[in-house]
Amino acid sequence: MELPKGVHRVRSRGREYFYLQVGRGTDHAGPRTRLPDDPQTPEFWIALRQAQGLVSATGTDTVNALIDAYETSPAFTDPDKLSDGTRNFYRRSLKIARDAWGELPSAKLRPVHVQAIMDGLSQTKGKANNFLGAMRALSAWASARGHIDTSLTEGVKPYAAKGGHKPWTSAQIEQVHEQLTGMLRRGVLLYVYTGQRGSDVVRLGWTDVDEGGFALRQRKTGREVWCPIVPELAAEMATWARRPGPFLLQDNGKPYTRKLFSKHFADARDQIPALAGATLHGLRCTAVVRLRRAGLSTGQISDITGMSLAMIERYCRFADKKASGQAALVSLARTREEQNCKTPENWKAKNT
């Protein structure tokens, strides 16, 4: 890539180093300032602007500078606050903001500008909603630190989700027991009976067991949850070897990542017609529905799964409607039987 004026690349012992030195090689050469090693990162450009005297260490005068400051802050880089997957999502979405408003003053950015981007992405609603989520995170971080005076996303609404990840049927769960083996079976059953995200499922191990449940801090949200080990899962775990580290290991003995486990599951799913269209994330919904049907309240399900109350209500809406409809059928059948018992013929037969 082309480097800015005054920035020089130095190669030494197989490594590259970058320095800013204005007028290098002349009688008026300026001071030599070491820069970060990767010019593709926000840290490099923040350090460069600081060395050039264009902005202070916390400069957020432009949209690019504001995003740079956010992406190098602990709120973004701390793995206990955001997972690698979330950071990647945010970076891709914030690049849309960089491309649209990069060198414009951040103080002038308003919700109307965010809404304009949302309107432009109306044909790709998932991408639009990801963009809005990243802008909300940026706005909350910047507002709390006084970098902006007003919310960047006030009043901007996400597009309504259509379809989404569907819960698995009982027949599909049976297929897991019948056709999946080894680590794939183990992993899917952990999804089924814990309701946790994939980033947390792949980290679960014996050391997380605490008095009949899993005690864990969720990677994405940082929320601490205690998830009971139900009898069905306990029976499976009784056959697993007790050893340090996570339950899910690859053939080479290395721990699975969420992404790799999803890939291996997808390969196996394609060989099982009954699992067509099933997604691992759909098992989050499956777990919520199972807990709801067991009689747990929304708050109890939230404590177990770490989901928001709104998300649980969304996942439960179909199960609740179905249960209500089934109860209505029972009530109608009972009413019909009672009406049949009160016919003149029945009354006459009873009193003769």
N, C-alpha and C positions, 0 to 999 in steps of 0.2 A: 504494500500500500504506500501511497505518497505521504511523506511526513510533512508536518507544518514547517514553515521557515524557521531556521534556528535549531531545529531538533535533529540530532545526529544519531545514527546507529553505529555502535562499536561492537565488533566481534572479537571475542577473546576466549581461547580454550574451549571452543565449540559452543559458546553461549553468546547471546545477543544482549547488549545493554543500550539504554537510550538516555541521552543527555540533552538538555537545553543549554545552548551557548550562542548567544547572538554575536555575530562578527568573528566567529571562530577562524583562526588562521590569519587574522589581521592585527594591526597595532592597537585596535580599539575593541578587542575581544572582551565580551562581558563575562560575568561569573559562570562557572560550569555547575549545572544543577542536575543531579541524578533523577530520572523519572522511573515510574514503574515499568516492569519488563514487558508488559503486553499492551500494545497500543489499541487493542480491540476492546479493552475494558473501560468502564466509566472512571475508575480510579486514575487511569493514565491521563485522561483529559481534564479531570479536576486538578491533578497535580500540575499539569501544564499551564492551566489558566492561573493557578496560584503563583507559579514561577514567573509568569509573564506579568503579574501584578494586575490582572484583569478583574479578579474577584477575590474575596477573602476566603478563609478556610471553610466557611459555611455559606458561601455565595449561592443564592437561589434566584438570581435576577431574571433568568430566562427559563423557559419550560425545560430545556435540555439540562440546565444547571440544577433545577429543582429535582428532576428525575435522577440525575447523577447523585445528588445528595441523598435521596431516598434509597437508591440501589446500593449505596455504600454504607448505609446506616445499620446499626444492630437490628433494627426492626425488620430489615430485609435480609441481612446476611446470617443472622442467628438461626441455626437449624432447629432450635427449640421453638421458634416463632413461626417459621415458614419451612415447609418441606422443599426439597429440590424441585419436585414437580410443580409446586405452586410458584416458586421463583421463576421457573422457565415460562409458565403461563403469563405471569405478570410482565416479564421482560418482553415477550412477543407482543402483548397488548400495549404496553407503554411505548413500543416502537411506533405504533400508529400515532400516538400523541407526538412523539419526536418528529415524525415525518410531516405532520400537519402544522405544528406550531413551534418547532424546535427553538428558534432564536427569537421568538416573540416574548415580550415581557410576561412573566408568570403572574404578576399582579393584575394583569388585564384579563386573565382567563376566567370564563364564567360558565355556568351550567348550559347556557344557550349554545356554546361552542361544543360542549360534550354531546348535547342532544343532536347537533348537526352531524357529528360523526356517527351517532347511533342511527340516524335516519339514512345515512349513506350506506350503512351495513345492514339495512333491513332485509336484504335477500339472504344474508347469512346470520341468522338470529343468534346462533350459538357463539359466533365470533364477536358479535355485538355485545352480548351479555358478558363475555369474558373481558372485553375492553372496559365495560362499565365497572365490573368488579375490581379491576386493577386501578381505575381512576378513583374509585371510592377509597381504596386502601391508601393511595397517594394523598388524596385530599385529607383523610383523617390524620395521617402522619404529619402533613404540612401544617394543618390548622392547629394541632396541639402544640406545635413548636413555633408558632407565630410567623411562619414563612408566607402564609396567605391569610387574608382577612375574611374571606367568605368561602363557603363550601363550593367545590367544583362540580358537585353532582346533585345538589339540592333539587328535588322535584323530577329528576330524570329516572324513568322507570325501565326496568328490564323487559324484554319481550317475554310473553307468556310461553312457557315450555309446552311443547306438544309431544305426546308419547313418552319419551324418556326411558329410563331403565325399568323394565317390567319385573315384577316379582316372579320367582320360579314357581311352577306348579308342584303339587305333591308327586306327580308322576316323574317330573324332572329330578326331584331330589332322590327318588328311588333309583334313577339311572346312575346317580353318583355312587350309590352303595353297590350297585350291580356291575358297573362297567369301568369305573375309575379305580386305579390302584396306586400304591406308593405315595409319593409326595403330592401328586395331583389330588388324590382322594383326601389326603390329610389336610391340604390347604383349603380345598373347597368346603370341607366340613367345618374348618375353623371360621370361614366366612359365614356359613349357614348359622352356626350356633353362637357366634359372638356379635355379629352385626357390625364389625369394625371395618374400617377402610383397609384397602390392600397394603398401604404403607405401614399400617400397624400390625396386620396379620402376619406379614413376613418377619416381624421382629419378635413375635411372641415366643416364649420359651418357658422352661420349667421354673426359671428364676422369677417369672412374673406371677406364678401361682401364689395366692394369698388367701388362706382360710376358705377354700372352696370356690375361688373365683380368680380372675385375672385382674391385677392392679397395674394399670399402665397410664402413662402420660401420652395422649394422642399427639402424633407428630405434626399434624396439620394445624390443630387448634391450640395445642399445649394444655388442653383440658385433662384433668385427672379423673379417671373413671374406674369403677370396679364392676367387672362383668362376670356374673355367676357362671360357673361351669355346669351346664345342665346334664342330667344323667346320660343322655345320648352321647354327648361329647366325652363325658368322663369314661364311658365304656370304650370309646375309641382310644382315648389317651392311655388307658390301662395296657394297651399293646405296644406303646411307643417306648423306645429306650430312654432311660434317664441319663442325660448328658448336658454339659454346659452349652450355651449358645441357643439359637433359634430352633424351632421345630422343623422348619422347612429348609432343606439343604439340597443342592444340586448333586448330580452324580459325582462331580469332582470334589465334593465335600464343602464347597463354598456356600455361604448363605444365598438364598434367592433374593433378588430385588423384586419389587412389585411389578415392574415392567416385564422382566423376564418370566416371572410366574404367569402373568397374563398372556404372554406369547405362547408358552407351553400349554396353557389351558385352551387357548383358541385352537391350537393344532389338534388337541385331543377332541375338542367339541365338534370340530368339523367331521369327525369320524362317527359321531353319534347323532343320528337324525332327530331323536327326541329332544336334543339340546339346541336345536337350530334357533338362533336368535337370542339365546340366553347369555347374559353378561355377568361377570363377577360382581360388578357394582349393583346389579339387580338383587343380589343376595342381601344387601343392606335393607332393601325394602322387604324382602322375604322375612328377615329376622324381626323387623318391626311388626309386621302382620302377625307372625307367630306369637310374639309377646302380647300383642293386643288381644288376640283370641284366647290367651291364657288368663285374661282378666286384669292385666296390668294397666295402670293409668298412664297418661301421656308423660307426666313428670317422672314416674318410675322408669319408663322406657328411655327417657332422656338421660337419666342418671346412668343407666346400663350402657347405652350405645354412645353417649356423648353428642348426640344430635340435638339440634335446636328444636324447640316445641313446634315451630311452624313446619319444619321438615317432617317431623313425626306425624303431624296432622295431615300433611299432604300424602305421605305414604299410607296412612291408615284410612283415607277417605273411601277407597274402594271396598276395603274389608268391612268397614263400618256399614256402608250402604248394603253390601251383600248380606251381612248378618241381620240388619234391620229388615230386609226383604224376606229373608228366610223366617224370621220371627212373625212377620205379617202373614205368611202362608200358614204357619201353625195356628195363628189366631183365627184366620178365616175358616180353616178346617174345623176348629173347635166350635165356632159360631154356627157353622152349617149343621154339625151334629146336634147341637142343642135345639136348633130350629126344627130338625126332623123329629125330635122327641116330642115336640109340642103340637104335632098335627092332630086333627080330629080323630083320625083312625087310631093313632097311638093312645090318645086320651080315652077313647071308647074301649079299647082292648084292656086298658089298665083298670077300668072301673066296672067291668062286667064280671 
